[in-house]
Every structure is written in C-alpha cells, then in structure tokens.
Amino acid sequence: MECLYCNAELEWQDSYGNYDYICHGDINGKAGDIYRCPNCEGFDDKETAIQYAKDNDIGYQDWEEICCDSNYHSVCGGFYTDKQENLYEGYLC
C-alpha cells in the first residue's frame, strides 16, 4: 500500500475486526488493516523532502520541517483498509 499523498510505502501498524477476531484470532472476523505513512512526521532524507515540497508547492525554512500532507489531511498519517482492501484516510475509532 502506498500513501495517497507522498506515495511512500505505508507501514503496517495493526489489524482490526470483530470480537471473535480480536479475542480469539478468528480470521473470518478480520475487518481490515491499519497503516501509517512513514513521512507524516518528516522525511528521512533531504532530497526526497525537497522534491516533495517542490512537487506540492510547500514552503519551508529547513528541509527537516517538511512532512507529508497526510499529517494534515487525516489523523497523523493514518490509513486503514476494509475487507476488500480499499484504502481510506484516517484512523478507526
């Protein structure tokens, strides 16, 4: 899965589902997976950060302050999938 904003490979965080999945591990109760963008709190390398800022018309003073827009448009870079593996922004409550 790729971030909808910076195209980075999303990091798997957890999965979610019904009671049987959570308490007993019944895979039939799994509803989806939870992911996080690795760039939501900043990029690891200068070149990638600067290119992202240029491509998205983002102003900055220092490249280390540049972060993926998923930090602003969803819940801190959070994404999740449903049973059909469709990707959504945000974090499940």
Phi and psi in radians as a Rosetta constraint file:
Dihedral C 1 N 2 CA 2 C 2 CIRCULARHARMONIC -2.016 0.35
Dihedral N 2 CA 2 C 2 N 3 CIRCULARHARMONIC 2.575 0.35
Dihedral C 2 N 3 CA 3 C 3 CIRCULARHARMONIC -1.057 0.35
Dihedral N 3 CA 3 C 3 N 4 CIRCULARHARMONIC 2.391 0.35
Dihedral C 3 N 4 CA 4 C 4 CIRCULARHARMONIC -1.226 0.35
Dihedral N 4 CA 4 C 4 N 5 CIRCULARHARMONIC -0.245 0.35
Dihedral C 4 N 5 CA 5 C 5 CIRCULARHARMONIC -1.843 0.35
Dihedral N 5 CA 5 C 5 N 6 CIRCULARHARMONIC -0.860 0.35
Dihedral C 5 N 6 CA 6 C 6 CIRCULARHARMONIC -1.941 0.35
Dihedral N 6 CA 6 C 6 N 7 CIRCULARHARMONIC -0.038 0.35
Dihedral C 6 N 7 CA 7 C 7 CIRCULARHARMONIC 1.140 0.35
Dihedral N 7 CA 7 C 7 N 8 CIRCULARHARMONIC 0.234 0.35
Dihedral C 7 N 8 CA 8 C 8 CIRCULARHARMONIC -1.230 0.35
Dihedral N 8 CA 8 C 8 N 9 CIRCULARHARMONIC 2.662 0.35
Dihedral C 8 N 9 CA 9 C 9 CIRCULARHARMONIC -1.172 0.35
Dihedral N 9 CA 9 C 9 N 10 CIRCULARHARMONIC 2.141 0.35
Dihedral C 9 N 10 CA 10 C 10 CIRCULARHARMONIC -1.228 0.35
Dihedral N 10 CA 10 C 10 N 11 CIRCULARHARMONIC 2.590 0.35
Dihedral C 10 N 11 CA 11 C 11 CIRCULARHARMONIC -1.696 0.35
Dihedral N 11 CA 11 C 11 N 12 CIRCULARHARMONIC 2.217 0.35
Dihedral C 11 N 12 CA 12 C 12 CIRCULARHARMONIC -1.191 0.35
Dihedral N 12 CA 12 C 12 N 13 CIRCULARHARMONIC 2.339 0.35
Dihedral C 12 N 13 CA 13 C 13 CIRCULARHARMONIC -1.933 0.35
Dihedral N 13 CA 13 C 13 N 14 CIRCULARHARMONIC -0.751 0.35
Dihedral C 13 N 14 CA 14 C 14 CIRCULARHARMONIC -2.980 0.35
Dihedral N 14 CA 14 C 14 N 15 CIRCULARHARMONIC 3.096 0.35
Dihedral C 14 N 15 CA 15 C 15 CIRCULARHARMONIC -2.226 0.35
Dihedral N 15 CA 15 C 15 N 16 CIRCULARHARMONIC 2.902 0.35
Dihedral C 15 N 16 CA 16 C 16 CIRCULARHARMONIC -2.488 0.35
Dihedral N 16 CA 16 C 16 N 17 CIRCULARHARMONIC 2.837 0.35
Dihedral C 16 N 17 CA 17 C 17 CIRCULARHARMONIC 3.109 0.35
Dihedral N 17 CA 17 C 17 N 18 CIRCULARHARMONIC -2.804 0.35
Dihedral C 17 N 18 CA 18 C 18 CIRCULARHARMONIC -1.452 0.35
Dihedral N 18 CA 18 C 18 N 19 CIRCULARHARMONIC -3.109 0.35
Dihedral C 18 N 19 CA 19 C 19 CIRCULARHARMONIC -0.967 0.35
Dihedral N 19 CA 19 C 19 N 20 CIRCULARHARMONIC -0.787 0.35
Dihedral C 19 N 20 CA 20 C 20 CIRCULARHARMONIC -1.099 0.35
Dihedral N 20 CA 20 C 20 N 21 CIRCULARHARMONIC -0.605 0.35
Dihedral C 20 N 21 CA 21 C 21 CIRCULARHARMONIC -1.266 0.35
Dihedral N 21 CA 21 C 21 N 22 CIRCULARHARMONIC -0.832 0.35
Dihedral C 21 N 22 CA 22 C 22 CIRCULARHARMONIC -1.157 0.35
Dihedral N 22 CA 22 C 22 N 23 CIRCULARHARMONIC -0.790 0.35
Dihedral C 22 N 23 CA 23 C 23 CIRCULARHARMONIC -1.564 0.35
Dihedral N 23 CA 23 C 23 N 24 CIRCULARHARMONIC -0.527 0.35
Dihedral C 23 N 24 CA 24 C 24 CIRCULARHARMONIC -2.108 0.35
Dihedral N 24 CA 24 C 24 N 25 CIRCULARHARMONIC -0.058 0.35
Dihedral C 24 N 25 CA 25 C 25 CIRCULARHARMONIC 1.290 0.35
Dihedral N 25 CA 25 C 25 N 26 CIRCULARHARMONIC 0.308 0.35
Dihedral C 25 N 26 CA 26 C 26 CIRCULARHARMONIC -1.214 0.35
Dihedral N 26 CA 26 C 26 N 27 CIRCULARHARMONIC 1.878 0.35
Dihedral C 26 N 27 CA 27 C 27 CIRCULARHARMONIC -1.042 0.35
Dihedral N 27 CA 27 C 27 N 28 CIRCULARHARMONIC -0.425 0.35
Dihedral C 27 N 28 CA 28 C 28 CIRCULARHARMONIC -1.150 0.35
Dihedral N 28 CA 28 C 28 N 29 CIRCULARHARMONIC -0.354 0.35
Dihedral C 28 N 29 CA 29 C 29 CIRCULARHARMONIC -1.615 0.35
Dihedral N 29 CA 29 C 29 N 30 CIRCULARHARMONIC -0.015 0.35
Dihedral C 29 N 30 CA 30 C 30 CIRCULARHARMONIC -1.211 0.35
Dihedral N 30 CA 30 C 30 N 31 CIRCULARHARMONIC 2.292 0.35
Dihedral C 30 N 31 CA 31 C 31 CIRCULARHARMONIC -1.802 0.35
Dihedral N 31 CA 31 C 31 N 32 CIRCULARHARMONIC -0.370 0.35
Dihedral C 31 N 32 CA 32 C 32 CIRCULARHARMONIC 2.862 0.35
Dihedral N 32 CA 32 C 32 N 33 CIRCULARHARMONIC -2.999 0.35
Dihedral C 32 N 33 CA 33 C 33 CIRCULARHARMONIC -2.154 0.35
Dihedral N 33 CA 33 C 33 N 34 CIRCULARHARMONIC 2.743 0.35
Dihedral C 33 N 34 CA 34 C 34 CIRCULARHARMONIC -2.013 0.35
Dihedral N 34 CA 34 C 34 N 35 CIRCULARHARMONIC 2.322 0.35
Dihedral C 34 N 35 CA 35 C 35 CIRCULARHARMONIC -2.235 0.35
Dihedral N 35 CA 35 C 35 N 36 CIRCULARHARMONIC 2.886 0.35
Dihedral C 35 N 36 CA 36 C 36 CIRCULARHARMONIC -2.447 0.35
Dihedral N 36 CA 36 C 36 N 37 CIRCULARHARMONIC 2.460 0.35
Dihedral C 36 N 37 CA 37 C 37 CIRCULARHARMONIC -1.323 0.35
Dihedral N 37 CA 37 C 37 N 38 CIRCULARHARMONIC 2.259 0.35
Dihedral C 37 N 38 CA 38 C 38 CIRCULARHARMONIC -1.223 0.35
Dihedral N 38 CA 38 C 38 N 39 CIRCULARHARMONIC -0.237 0.35
Dihedral C 38 N 39 CA 39 C 39 CIRCULARHARMONIC -1.812 0.35
Dihedral N 39 CA 39 C 39 N 40 CIRCULARHARMONIC 0.155 0.35
Dihedral C 39 N 40 CA 40 C 40 CIRCULARHARMONIC -1.208 0.35
Dihedral N 40 CA 40 C 40 N 41 CIRCULARHARMONIC -0.348 0.35
Dihedral C 40 N 41 CA 41 C 41 CIRCULARHARMONIC -1.998 0.35
Dihedral N 41 CA 41 C 41 N 42 CIRCULARHARMONIC 0.234 0.35
Dihedral C 41 N 42 CA 42 C 42 CIRCULARHARMONIC 2.272 0.35
Dihedral N 42 CA 42 C 42 N 43 CIRCULARHARMONIC 2.751 0.35
Dihedral C 42 N 43 CA 43 C 43 CIRCULARHARMONIC -1.627 0.35
Dihedral N 43 CA 43 C 43 N 44 CIRCULARHARMONIC 2.641 0.35
Dihedral C 43 N 44 CA 44 C 44 CIRCULARHARMONIC -1.417 0.35
Dihedral N 44 CA 44 C 44 N 45 CIRCULARHARMONIC -0.458 0.35
Dihedral C 44 N 45 CA 45 C 45 CIRCULARHARMONIC -2.221 0.35
Dihedral N 45 CA 45 C 45 N 46 CIRCULARHARMONIC 2.566 0.35
Dihedral C 45 N 46 CA 46 C 46 CIRCULARHARMONIC -1.060 0.35
Dihedral N 46 CA 46 C 46 N 47 CIRCULARHARMONIC -0.815 0.35
Dihedral C 46 N 47 CA 47 C 47 CIRCULARHARMONIC -1.073 0.35
Dihedral N 47 CA 47 C 47 N 48 CIRCULARHARMONIC -0.782 0.35
Dihedral C 47 N 48 CA 48 C 48 CIRCULARHARMONIC -1.113 0.35
Dihedral N 48 CA 48 C 48 N 49 CIRCULARHARMONIC -0.735 0.35
Dihedral C 48 N 49 CA 49 C 49 CIRCULARHARMONIC -1.108 0.35
Dihedral N 49 CA 49 C 49 N 50 CIRCULARHARMONIC -0.809 0.35
Dihedral C 49 N 50 CA 50 C 50 CIRCULARHARMONIC -1.157 0.35
Dihedral N 50 CA 50 C 50 N 51 CIRCULARHARMONIC -0.707 0.35
Dihedral C 50 N 51 CA 51 C 51 CIRCULARHARMONIC -1.116 0.35
Dihedral N 51 CA 51 C 51 N 52 CIRCULARHARMONIC -0.728 0.35
Dihedral C 51 N 52 CA 52 C 52 CIRCULARHARMONIC -1.070 0.35
Dihedral N 52 CA 52 C 52 N 53 CIRCULARHARMONIC -0.769 0.35
Dihedral C 52 N 53 CA 53 C 53 CIRCULARHARMONIC -1.089 0.35
Dihedral N 53 CA 53 C 53 N 54 CIRCULARHARMONIC -0.743 0.35
Dihedral C 53 N 54 CA 54 C 54 CIRCULARHARMONIC -1.121 0.35
Dihedral N 54 CA 54 C 54 N 55 CIRCULARHARMONIC -0.808 0.35
Dihedral C 54 N 55 CA 55 C 55 CIRCULARHARMONIC -1.107 0.35
Dihedral N 55 CA 55 C 55 N 56 CIRCULARHARMONIC -0.484 0.35
Dihedral C 55 N 56 CA 56 C 56 CIRCULARHARMONIC -1.964 0.35
Dihedral N 56 CA 56 C 56 N 57 CIRCULARHARMONIC 0.221 0.35
Dihedral C 56 N 57 CA 57 C 57 CIRCULARHARMONIC 0.902 0.35
Dihedral N 57 CA 57 C 57 N 58 CIRCULARHARMONIC 0.887 0.35
Dihedral C 57 N 58 CA 58 C 58 CIRCULARHARMONIC -1.805 0.35
Dihedral N 58 CA 58 C 58 N 59 CIRCULARHARMONIC 2.194 0.35
Dihedral C 58 N 59 CA 59 C 59 CIRCULARHARMONIC -1.453 0.35
Dihedral N 59 CA 59 C 59 N 60 CIRCULARHARMONIC 2.618 0.35
Dihedral C 59 N 60 CA 60 C 60 CIRCULARHARMONIC -2.771 0.35
Dihedral N 60 CA 60 C 60 N 61 CIRCULARHARMONIC 2.739 0.35
Dihedral C 60 N 61 CA 61 C 61 CIRCULARHARMONIC -1.684 0.35
Dihedral N 61 CA 61 C 61 N 62 CIRCULARHARMONIC -0.716 0.35
Dihedral C 61 N 62 CA 62 C 62 CIRCULARHARMONIC -2.360 0.35
Dihedral N 62 CA 62 C 62 N 63 CIRCULARHARMONIC 2.378 0.35
Dihedral C 62 N 63 CA 63 C 63 CIRCULARHARMONIC -1.028 0.35
Dihedral N 63 CA 63 C 63 N 64 CIRCULARHARMONIC -0.444 0.35
Dihedral C 63 N 64 CA 64 C 64 CIRCULARHARMONIC -1.241 0.35
Dihedral N 64 CA 64 C 64 N 65 CIRCULARHARMONIC -0.210 0.35
Dihedral C 64 N 65 CA 65 C 65 CIRCULARHARMONIC -1.582 0.35
Dihedral N 65 CA 65 C 65 N 66 CIRCULARHARMONIC -0.120 0.35
Dihedral C 65 N 66 CA 66 C 66 CIRCULARHARMONIC -1.334 0.35
Dihedral N 66 CA 66 C 66 N 67 CIRCULARHARMONIC 2.278 0.35
Dihedral C 66 N 67 CA 67 C 67 CIRCULARHARMONIC -2.428 0.35
Dihedral N 67 CA 67 C 67 N 68 CIRCULARHARMONIC 2.784 0.35
Dihedral C 67 N 68 CA 68 C 68 CIRCULARHARMONIC -1.062 0.35
Dihedral N 68 CA 68 C 68 N 69 CIRCULARHARMONIC 2.491 0.35
Dihedral C 68 N 69 CA 69 C 69 CIRCULARHARMONIC -1.095 0.35
Dihedral N 69 CA 69 C 69 N 70 CIRCULARHARMONIC -0.255 0.35
Dihedral C 69 N 70 CA 70 C 70 CIRCULARHARMONIC -1.085 0.35
Dihedral N 70 CA 70 C 70 N 71 CIRCULARHARMONIC -0.381 0.35
Dihedral C 70 N 71 CA 71 C 71 CIRCULARHARMONIC -1.176 0.35
Dihedral N 71 CA 71 C 71 N 72 CIRCULARHARMONIC -0.484 0.35
Dihedral C 71 N 72 CA 72 C 72 CIRCULARHARMONIC -1.706 0.35
Dihedral N 72 CA 72 C 72 N 73 CIRCULARHARMONIC -0.604 0.35
Dihedral C 72 N 73 CA 73 C 73 CIRCULARHARMONIC -1.599 0.35
Dihedral N 73 CA 73 C 73 N 74 CIRCULARHARMONIC -0.173 0.35
Dihedral C 73 N 74 CA 74 C 74 CIRCULARHARMONIC -2.429 0.35
Dihedral N 74 CA 74 C 74 N 75 CIRCULARHARMONIC -2.890 0.35
Dihedral C 74 N 75 CA 75 C 75 CIRCULARHARMONIC -1.528 0.35
Dihedral N 75 CA 75 C 75 N 76 CIRCULARHARMONIC 1.599 0.35
Dihedral C 75 N 76 CA 76 C 76 CIRCULARHARMONIC 0.880 0.35
Dihedral N 76 CA 76 C 76 N 77 CIRCULARHARMONIC 0.791 0.35
Dihedral C 76 N 77 CA 77 C 77 CIRCULARHARMONIC 1.418 0.35
Dihedral N 77 CA 77 C 77 N 78 CIRCULARHARMONIC 0.241 0.35
Dihedral C 77 N 78 CA 78 C 78 CIRCULARHARMONIC -1.455 0.35
Dihedral N 78 CA 78 C 78 N 79 CIRCULARHARMONIC 2.509 0.35
Dihedral C 78 N 79 CA 79 C 79 CIRCULARHARMONIC -2.472 0.35
Dihedral N 79 CA 79 C 79 N 80 CIRCULARHARMONIC 2.779 0.35
Dihedral C 79 N 80 CA 80 C 80 CIRCULARHARMONIC -2.595 0.35
Dihedral N 80 CA 80 C 80 N 81 CIRCULARHARMONIC 2.808 0.35
Dihedral C 80 N 81 CA 81 C 81 CIRCULARHARMONIC -2.032 0.35
Dihedral N 81 CA 81 C 81 N 82 CIRCULARHARMONIC 2.795 0.35
Dihedral C 81 N 82 CA 82 C 82 CIRCULARHARMONIC -1.788 0.35
Dihedral N 82 CA 82 C 82 N 83 CIRCULARHARMONIC -2.973 0.35
Dihedral C 82 N 83 CA 83 C 83 CIRCULARHARMONIC -1.086 0.35
Dihedral N 83 CA 83 C 83 N 84 CIRCULARHARMONIC -0.478 0.35
Dihedral C 83 N 84 CA 84 C 84 CIRCULARHARMONIC -1.547 0.35
Dihedral N 84 CA 84 C 84 N 85 CIRCULARHARMONIC 0.107 0.35
Dihedral C 84 N 85 CA 85 C 85 CIRCULARHARMONIC 1.126 0.35
Dihedral N 85 CA 85 C 85 N 86 CIRCULARHARMONIC 0.482 0.35
Dihedral C 85 N 86 CA 86 C 86 CIRCULARHARMONIC -1.309 0.35
Dihedral N 86 CA 86 C 86 N 87 CIRCULARHARMONIC 2.394 0.35
Dihedral C 86 N 87 CA 87 C 87 CIRCULARHARMONIC -1.647 0.35
Dihedral N 87 CA 87 C 87 N 88 CIRCULARHARMONIC 2.316 0.35
Dihedral C 87 N 88 CA 88 C 88 CIRCULARHARMONIC -2.190 0.35
Dihedral N 88 CA 88 C 88 N 89 CIRCULARHARMONIC 2.682 0.35
Dihedral C 88 N 89 CA 89 C 89 CIRCULARHARMONIC -1.445 0.35
Dihedral N 89 CA 89 C 89 N 90 CIRCULARHARMONIC 2.640 0.35
Dihedral C 89 N 90 CA 90 C 90 CIRCULARHARMONIC 1.808 0.35
Dihedral N 90 CA 90 C 90 N 91 CIRCULARHARMONIC -2.996 0.35
Dihedral C 90 N 91 CA 91 C 91 CIRCULARHARMONIC -2.279 0.35
Dihedral N 91 CA 91 C 91 N 92 CIRCULARHARMONIC 2.388 0.35
Dihedral C 91 N 92 CA 92 C 92 CIRCULARHARMONIC -1.166 0.35
Dihedral N 92 CA 92 C 92 N 93 CIRCULARHARMONIC 2.431 0.35
